[in-house]
Amino acid sequence: MRADDSNERMIRDQIVARGVTDRRVLDALRSVPRELFVPSHLRSCAFEDGPLPLERGQTISQPFIVALMTEVLRPTANDSVLEIGTGSGYQTAILARLARVVYSAELEPDLARDVRARLDQLGITNVVLGVGDGVHIFRDQAPFNAILSAAAPLEVPDELLEQLADGGRMIIPIGSADLQFLYLFERQGKEIKRRQLDPVRFVPLRSGP
Ligand code: SAH
């Protein structure tokens, strides 16, 4: 089957079927070939309904989770977005299609190295990549209208909430290796609302040097 057809099927069977309906998110998923972001020996698994291993013990997120997090985050064309945990760059590319600019941080230099070339191949120019701890390294670009973390802390870092703009939203998995949930934080002035969403399993958020 052609990769385009596989991508379309993945979107229909795994994503729309589970309730993600936002047109902009679905169009963004259509425009990013997932197989480009998967290690070459796993290309045949690119459209499977689960996470896949990356180098250095990290993972590329399950397609449905990428779609769900993006839909809940609602990035718009004026938004400045912070992403923590670039990994393969797949989620980064989806966010870049929807937002004005994406600042994406990855702790592992080996992973970050390949991402720029993949984004270039798709003509994506509105991403700033950084190697280091995403909780800190883009502080001087704050506030962000949206923050997405692909790595799970045990508690929400105050420093991330501080980088959220008024009206901004943050989606982040929180918890231990065995028990994690996605949370949505929304800032209204000084007030921060928090809502628990689906159970998930992400790699732990680690502290940078
Ligand atoms: N959305 C990515 C998920 C990658 S897994 C994808 O689908 O490819 C999460 C990534 O977070 C890992 O690559 C890990 O190295 C990175 N990470 C963990 N703690 C981090 C931190 N404090 N700052 C930046 N990246 C971090």
Residues whose N, C-alpha, C, O or C-beta is under 5 A from the ligand:
A	BS01	SAH	Q58 T59 I60 S61 I84 G85 T86 G87 S88 G89 Y90 Q91 A105 E106 L107 E108 G132 D133 G134 V135 A150 A151 V203 P204 L205 R206 S207 G208
